[in-house]
Amino acid sequence: MKRISIILIVVFAVSVTFGQIRYFPSPQTILSSGFGEYRPSSSGLLPHFHMGVDFPTFSREGVEIRSVDSGYLYKIEIDNDSIYGYTVYIKHENYISLYAHLSGFATKARRIVESLMKEFPNRRVEVMFHDNEIFVQAGEVIGYSGRTGEALAPHCHLELRDLENKVAINPIPVLSISRPYDLKIHIESVRVDGETYPATNGLVVPIKTAIPKIDVLTYITFDKTFINPHVVSLEVNGREVYKVEFDSIKLSEFAQAPKVYGRDSTMRKYWFRMYSDVPLSVVKINEWNNIPELPARSRVTIRVRSDWDDEESFTFELVRR
């Protein structure tokens, strides 16, 4: 598709408070991807954060995708070459929900989409709707699962955003998704100033720099699924000096994932940088600049927590040589 954006207004005769989410968007309520994950781009765009969650449709296109609650049609996007592909936005009382990678649109949007695709073939089209014009009932079918955009296989991608459409909110606690019974947190390796070590308690790592650069390879598994942790933090000599937490992400930070995830990160395993040189909404604590130099011997603990409050930790020592 040509990268031309057409914005249309169609007229017809972050503190976010969520009410009860009444419907899951797909028949499956098991996660296949988490909020804030690292995403290398398959379309040549920059790596980015995964701004929502995914639910599997077991590689089937055409599965009905439903609105999580009542609201009004806010926007639709038609662009198979973008990250999101065919997308529907619904504005609710306190938030916006987004459904991406669709193979098609349900009845209320289908005629509009078909008309515009004939009028503007091979172009990106965004259709904005006025408030309170096209009502969508909770549980109403709004589209069908697909793999448009950067989807590797058909699935349901859901995002929740604030009403200003500037912040993405973690849907996991909002949807009250049940904890997977076989969930396991993995802390696999630590990297200190470029050298990689197994994450074994009691590890002693020699350092020469005043403040070392620390990365940790960590991820969560259940069944055959890999997702990112909800919180990763670092303590030095009992003081928490760095913390990443995925409760919300500003849309303006979409392409800042390489500031949180280090080299060798993939869609399944995540190297978290335990330092950042830019302020980001997911970086809750960043106190490295207030530590002039580590003492000759320092005790370091990395803590990893899931969206369901499971926690694992790993402790090692840094020794100045």
N, C-alpha and C positions, 0 to 999 in steps of 0.2 A: 504493500500500500504506500502511496505517497504520504509524506508527513505534513498534511494540511489539516488544520483544525478549523472546524466550522461550528460556531456557537450559536444556537438557536433558542429563542424564548417561545415556548408553545403555550397558548392560552386556550382553555376550554371553559361553554356555557357552564484551665481545664479543671473546672469542678463540674462533674456530670452526675446527676442523680438518676439512677435507673430504677424503673418500676420492675415488676416481675416480668421476666422474659417468658413469653407464653408458649413459644414453639422453637424447636430446633430447626435449622434451615434445611436439613437433609434427614433421610430416614435413619442414618447412622449417627450415633452420639459419641463415638470414639474418635479421639483426635488422631490425625495423621501428620500434622505439623503444628508447632507452637508459635506463640507470639514473640516477635523480636529476633527470630532466627536469622542467621547469615544466609544470604542468597547471592551466589555468583550469577551474573546475568548471562543468559543464553542468547540474548539478542544483540550483544555488543554494547549494552548500556553498562553503567557502573554497578559494582556490587551494591547490595542494599539490604535494609532490614525487611523481614517478612512482617507486614503491618497488621496481620490478622491471624486467624487460625484456619486449618483445613480439616474437612471431614471427608472420609473416603466414600466413593460411589463404586468402588471395586472395578475401576476402569470402564465403567459404563457411561456412555453419553445418554442424554435424554431423561435422566432421573429428575423428578420434580424438586425444585428448590423453592422453599416457602419463606415468606416474611416472618421474622421472629416476633413481630408484634404489629398492632394496627398503626397506620400512619398514612402519609401521602407520598406519591411518586415525586421524587426530587430531581433526579437526573438519570439519563441512560447514556452510555458510551458505546460507540460502534467502531472498533479498531482491532483487527486481528493481529496487527504488528506490535501493539503496545504490550507492556508487562501484564496488564489486567485483561486484555481482550474485551469481549462483550460483557458489559457491566451494568448493574441496576443499583441505584441509590434510593433509599426510602427515608424520609424524614419523620421521626417519631416525636413524641412530646418533649423529650429531653436529650435526644441523640439522633444520629444518622446511622443506618445500617447499609452495608455495601456487600454485593454479591458478584463475584468476578469469575472469569473464564467460562462464561455460559456458552452453550451451543446455540441457544435461541431464547427468545423472549416470550412471555405469556401474552394472553389475548389483549390486555389493556395497552401494551406497548408495541405489539407485533405490527399492527397496521401502520403505525407511525414509522417504525424502523424500516419496514419493507418499502414504503414510499420514499424515504430519504435515501436508501441504498440505491434505488433506481435513479434518483435525481443527482446524487453525488457518488457515483461508483468509484471504488478504489481510493476513498478518502476517509480520513478520520472524522467522525461526526459526534458531537456532544449535544444532547438535547436537554435544556433546562426547563423545568416546569414551575409555574407560579405556585405559591403556597396554597394548600387546601383546595386543589383543583381535582386531582385524581386520587380517590381514596383507595387504600389497600388494607384489607382485613387481616388481622393476625392469622397466620397459617395459610394465607392465600398463596397460590402458586404464582411466582413472579418470573420464573425462567426455568431453564433446564441445564443440567450439568454438562460440561464440555471441557475442551482443552484449548480454547482460544487464548491468545496472548502467550505468555511464557510457561503455561502449564505443561508438564511432561506427560501427564495422564489425566483423564477426566476426574474431576473431584468438585467439592463445594468449598469455595473460599469465602469466608465471612470476615468483615471488618466492622468495628463499632467506632464511631467518631463523634466528637463534640458537635454542637449545632453550628459552630462557625466553620466546621470542616477544616480544622487546623491541627487537631490532635487525634491520634488513634489510641484507643483504650483496649487493654487486654480483655478479650471476651471470656477467658476461662472462668474467673470468679463470678462474672455476671451471669453466665449460663449455668453456673453450678454444675459443671462437668464432673462426673464421678471420678475418683482416683482409680487409675488402672491397678488391678490387683497385683500385677507382677512388676510394678515400677521399680527401677533400680537406678541410682545415681552412680556414675562412673567418674572418678578423678584419675586420669590415666598417666599424665606426664606434666612436668613443669619445665619451663624454659627460662634460664637466668642469663641475661646478657648474651643471648644467642645460643647457649649450650643447653641441650635437652637432657633431662634426667627422669628416671621412673618415679612416679609419685608414691614413694615408700616412706612411711613414718620413720623418723630418725635419720633421714637423709641429711648429709652435711655438704653444703655447696660453697666452694671457695669463690670469693669476689675480689675484684680490684677497684671497682668504681665506687664513688661515694654513695650514689643511690642507684642500685641495679634495676634493670628493666626485667620485670617478671611477667611471664605468660603462663596460663594453665590450660591444659587440654581436658575439657570436661563435657559431659553430655548425659542425657537421660534416655533409658530404653524401657519399653514395655511391648510385649508381643514381638513384632518385627519392626517396631517403630522407633525412630530416634527423634528426640526433640531437645531444645535448649533448656537449661535451668532458668528458673525465675529470678534467682538472686545468686550472684557470685561476689564474695567479699574477701579482703585480705587484711590480716592483722599483723602488726610488727610489735613484738615485745608487749603484747596485750592491748595495743591500741589499734582500733580499726582505722586504716588510712585510705582504703579504697573500697568502693561498693558500686556494683551495677545491679539495677533492679528494673525488670520489665513490667511496669504497671501501665505506662503510657509512653508514646513516642510522638514528638512533633513531626508533622508531615514535612516540614522544612528540613528535617534531619534524615529523610528517607535514604539518601546516598552516603550517610556518614557511618555506615556499618564498619568500614575498615578502621575507624577510630576506636571501636570497641572490640572487634575481632582481629586477631593477628594473622600473620602469614600461615599458610597451610590449612586455614579453616575451610570446611566443606559444608554441604547441606546436611551432613549427618554428624560430623564431629567438629567441635568449636574450640579454637584457641582464643581464650579471653585475655586481652591485654589488661594487666593490673595497673594501668597508668593511662592518662589521657592528657593531651596538650590543648584540648578544646573543651568548653563547657557543653554538655549534652544532657537532655532531659532524663536519660536512663542512668547517667552517672550521678549517684546520690551523695557520695562522699569521695573527695579527691584531696587528700591532705599531704601528698608527697612533697609539695613545695614548702611545707612547714617543717620538714625534717632536713636540716642542713647536711647531715652525714650520719650514716648508721654507725653504731659502736663496733668494736672489734668482733663481737659475737652477737647475733640477733636471732631470736626465735620467731618464725613466720608460720602463721596458720591461714590456710585458705578454706573458706566455708562455702558450701554449695547447697542451695535449697530449691526444691521443686515448687510448682504452683499449688501443691497440696500440703506444703510445709514439711515434707520429708527433708532431712538434712544429713550431709556427710561432710567430713573435714579431713584435712591433711596437714600435718605439721612437720616442718624441717628447719634446719639452721643455716644461716649465712655466716661465714667466717672470713674475715678480711685476711688476705695473704700479703 
